[in-house]
Amino acid sequence: MTAVALRSSSAAPASTMGPIRQTYATAETFPPVARAYTQVSQVAKELGLLRRAPVFYSLVGAALVLALAGCIAGFVLLGHSWFQLLIAAALGVVLTQVAFLAHEAAHRQILSSGRANDRLARILAAGVVGISYAWWDSKHSRHHANPNRVGKDPDIEVDTVSFLTEDAAQARGIRRLITRRQGWLFFPLLTLEGLNLHALGLRHLFSRQPVKGRGVELALIGARFAIVAGALFVFLPVGMAFAFLGVQLAVFGVYMGASFAPNHKGMPIIAEGARLDFFSKQVRTSRNIRGGWWATALLGGLNYQVEHHLFPSMARPHLSKVRVVVHAFCETHDVPYTETSLWRSYAIVIDYLNRVGLAARDPFDCPMVGQYRRA
């Protein structure tokens, strides 16, 4: 029997009497798909799906500029009104869409050269959204190289929420209380994710490690903060200004988290020392969201997560077309291809996090005993 290849995080439902059991699969169960990526990418190239989509991104950029202008106009016209919180919510949505565009520029999807894409991504991320591009790019690149791999994917490391039973079992204090019900608390906690993204980026920029473009990003983030804070606290009462900022950050955090969470949470976890071919690694750990054009618009193309991981530099409009190729290949070679609805994906994420969180509970805490104690 060959060494362990995958740890399945979506095993059979765990008992309420104990933590989730993460089962192991062997290399025979998940064999490598020889030359799979080469074959699929060759078809994508022949179909012209690796080319840029300048018209599409020009239209998206123009729409976002108009949306931002609309938010600014609404802010000015409303004045000292609590209806400003609607503008704050709208701004949170628009900034998330800008973040999607920054994500695509970072993946070299928009412009023809890598340097131009980097500049665009840095301006959008740091200058418009207000988060560090250098921090995000480093973190996201490691994720793409090893999705859901223990010890290598930063997206499954502990950050209030635990994604592995080992981490949940080690939770202490307030984090232990959160971990016990982390599935149900996941979306409420996302209201703080916007603030968390800003804080993590700044911590990275002020760290002692070498950071590419540190000065430029600090200048962009500083200028953005001055403009936003100046507009809010000069034109609005202090309480209303703080409320505006809170709503904008909360909507941004929930929208961002709700867009990225369905992609990999609850999918198989790759053991730290496992060896898998590129195609299997990317397809088996990713989940697509059904919905067509509206899902693509809502999630910025992240609904085609399988294809995005196989072709990270592919422009958004081509992902639906290459999906047909990838899906057919997976069916032919018996490779599991995961695709579900948006709401079902959220249910899967909540269930998975709750089952992982059982590891943080008292192993002697029997639900039946607790029921009689309350009686």
N, C-alpha and C positions, 0 to 999 in steps of 0.2 A: 504494500500500500504506500502510495507516494505521500510526501509531507503535505501538511495543511496548505491549502491555497486560499480559501476564503472563510471569513466568519460571517455567517448570515445574521444580520440584524433584524430580519423580518421572519423569524422562526414562528412556529406555532404559538398562539397566545399563551402567555405565562399565567400561572396560577396566581391568585391574589394573595396566596400565602407566602410567596417568595419572589425574588427578582427574576427578570427576564433571563432565559437561558439562550445564550448565543451559540448555535450549533456550528460545527465545522464541516467543510466540504473538502474532498480530496482533489488532486489534479485530474484524476480520472473523471470525476463528476463535472468538473469545469475545464475541459481540455482547451488548449490554445487553438485559435483558428488560424491556420497557416496562411500567410500572405493575404489575410482578409482586408487589412487596411489598404494595401497596395491595389487590390482589385477594385475596391469601392472608390478610392480616390481617383483611379484611372477613369472610371465611368463618370464621376463628377466633373473631371477635367474635360472629357469629350463632350459633355452636355453644356459646357461653358458656365458651370456654376461656381467657378473659382474667380470669376471676374468681379470687378468693383461695381457698385451701383450708385454712381454720383448723383443721378437725378433723384432717386429715392431719398438719399441723405440730405440733399439740398432742400427738398420739400419738408422733411422732418425738421431740419434746422430752422427753416422759415416759420413753420408752425409753432415751434417752441419760442422763437423770438416774439411772435405775435401774442402767445399766451403770457409770456412774461410782461410784455407791454400792457396787456389787459389787466394783469394783477396790479401793476403800478398805477394804472389809470383808476382802477377801482379803489385802491388805497387812498389816492388823492381825493377822489370825489366823495367818499364816505365820511372822511374826517373823523370826529370824535363819536364814533358809533360802534356798538358792540357787534354790528354786522361785519366789522373788520375781521372777526374770527372766521367768517366764510372766505374772505380773501386769504387769510393765513392757511386755511385748509387747501384752498386751490393752489397756493404757492408751494405747499408741501408736495402736492401731486406733480406739479410742473417740474420742480427740482428733482424729483425721482426720475422723471422722464429724461431730464438732462443727464442724470447719473447713468442711465441706460446708454445714452449716446457716448458718454465718456468711456464706459465699459467697452463699447464697440470700437472706439478709436484706439484704446489700449491694446485691443486684439488685432490692430492693423486692418480693420474692416472698411474704413471710410476713405482715407486718402491713399495715394499711390506709394508714398515712401514711409518707412518706419519712423524717421525723424519728424516728419510732418504730423503723423498720427500721434506721436508722443507729445508734441507741442499742443495739439488740439486737446488731447486727453487731460493734460495738466491744466490748461486754461479752464476747461469745463469743470473738472473735479475741484480744483483749488479755488479758482477765481469766481465760479458761479455757484457751485454746490457748497463749497467751503470745507471739503475734506482733502486729506493729503493723497495725491496721486502716487507718490513714491511708496508710501505705506501700503496702499491698496494693491498696487501693481506687484509688489514683492509677495504679499500674502496670496493674491489670486493666482499668480504664476505657480506657486508651490501647490496650490489646490489642483490646478489643471494637470500638473505633472503626476500627481498621486491622489486622485479623488478617493475619499473614504479610506485611505490607508493609514493605519495606526502609526503614530509617531512622525508622519510626514505631511498629512493634510491639516493645515491650521484651522480649517472650518469645522473639525470635529474635536478640537481642543476645548477645554473647559473655559467658558466665559459666562459665568452665572449658571447657565444651563449645562448639564452633563449629557454627552451623546454616547458615552460608553459606560457599561456597568461598573468597570473598575473605578472610573472617576466618580460615579454616583456613590459608590460605597465609601469613598474617602471624604465625602462632603461633610463639613462640620459647621456648627453655628447656624447663622441665618441662611447660608447657602444650603445646608442640609434641609431646613424647613421648606425652602423653595423647591429643592430637588424632588422631595416627596410628591409634589403635585405639579411638577414642572410642565407636563403636557397641557394641563388646564391653564397654567399661568403663562404659557409661551407667548400667546398673542398680547395679553396685557403688558407683559414685559417689553414687547416690541415698541411700546410707546416711549421707552427710554433709549431705544437703539439709535435714534438719530443723534442724540447727545453723545452716546457711546462712540459712534463712528467719528465724530469731530474730535473727541478726547483722545482716542487711540492714534489718530493721525497726528495730532499735535505732540503727543508723547514720543512718537517716532521721529518727528522733525527736530525735537529738542534733545534727542538721545545723543550719546557720544559716538555711535557707530556712523560710518560714512553713509551719507544720503545724497543721491544724485538730485540736483536741482533744489537743494534745501533752501537757499536764499530766495530763489524765484517763488517757490511755494509759500514761504513765510510772508513774502511781500504780497502775493495774491490773496492769501487768506486774511492778512491784516487789512488790506484795502477793502475787501468784501465786508469784513466785520465792521469797519468804520462806517461804510455806507449804510449797511442794514441797521446797525445800532443807532446811527445818527438819525436815520429816517424815522425809526420807531419811537425813540425817546425824545425827539424834538417835536414831532407832529402829533404824538398821542400822549395821553396821561400815563403816568408810570405803570399803574396797575394794568391798564389796557395793553400797554407795550409788552409787558411780561406775558400776559395772556396770549397775545398774538404770537410771540416767539415760542411759547409752550405748545400751542396748537400746531404751528408749522413744523416744529421738530417731531411732535408726536405722530402727525400724519406721514411725514417723511419716513420715520422709523418703521411704522407699521407697514407702509407700502413697500419699502425696500425689503423688510424681513419676509413679508407675505409673498414677495416675488421670487426670492432666492430659496426659501425654505423647502418648497415642493421638489426642488431639483435633485437632492441626494438624501435628505433625511428619511430614515426608514428603509433605505436601500442597503444591499450587502456591504459589510465592512471587510476590507482586505487586511489580512494579518500582516504584521510588520515585516516578516521575512519572506512573504509569498512572492512568487515570480509568475507574472501573467503577461501575455502579449498585449500590445497597445489597444487593439480593437476590443478584446474581451474586457479589459480593465475599464475602459471608458463607457462601453455600452451597459455592462452589468451593474454599474454603480449609479447610473443616471436614470431619471424619470421624465418622460414627456407629459405635457398637459394638452388634452384635446381642446378644440374650440376654434381652430382656423384663424381667420384674419383678426377677429376681435381679441383672441388670446394673445396673438402676436403683438397687437397694438398695446394691450394692457400690460404685458410682461416684457416688452422690449425685445422680443425674440427668444427670451429665456424659456418659453414653452417648448421649444425644440432643443432641449438640453442634451439629448443624445447626440444629435447632429452637431451642435455647438462644440461639444467636447471632442468630436472626431475632426471637425474642421473649424477651429477657433477663429480663423481669419476670414471665414466665409461671411459675406454680407447678409444682412437680415432677410431680404426678399428671396434669397435662394435656399434658405433652410427648409422651407416646406417642400421644395422640389427634390432636394437630396434626401429628404425623409423617405420618399417612395423607394429610392434605391437602397437605402440602409435597411428599411423594414423588410423588403423583399429578400435581401441577402441574409438577414437574421432568420427569416422563416425557412429559407433553403438549408441553412447550416445549423438549425436548432439552437440558435443563440437567443436567450430570453430578451425580449424587447418590451420594456415597461412603458405603458401609456395609460393615463387615467384622466378623470375630470378634475378641475381645480378644487372643487369642494371635497371630493373623495381624497385628494392628495393631502388636504389639511387634516382630514379625519385620520389618515394614516400617520401623519407626523405627530399629532396629539397622542394617539394610541401608543406609538413607539416611545415617545419621550416619557409617558406615564409608566410604561413597563420598565424602561431603563431606570426611572426614578425609584422603583420598588427596592432597588439595592440600597437606597439611603434610609429605608425604614427599619424599625426595630424588628429583627427576625422573630421575636417572641410576641409581636403585636398581632394577635389573631383577630380577624374581623368579628368572628362569632362571640369571642370573649368581650370585645369592645362593645358589642351590642347589648350584652347582658349587664355590663358595667353601667351603661347609660340608662338602662331600665331601673 
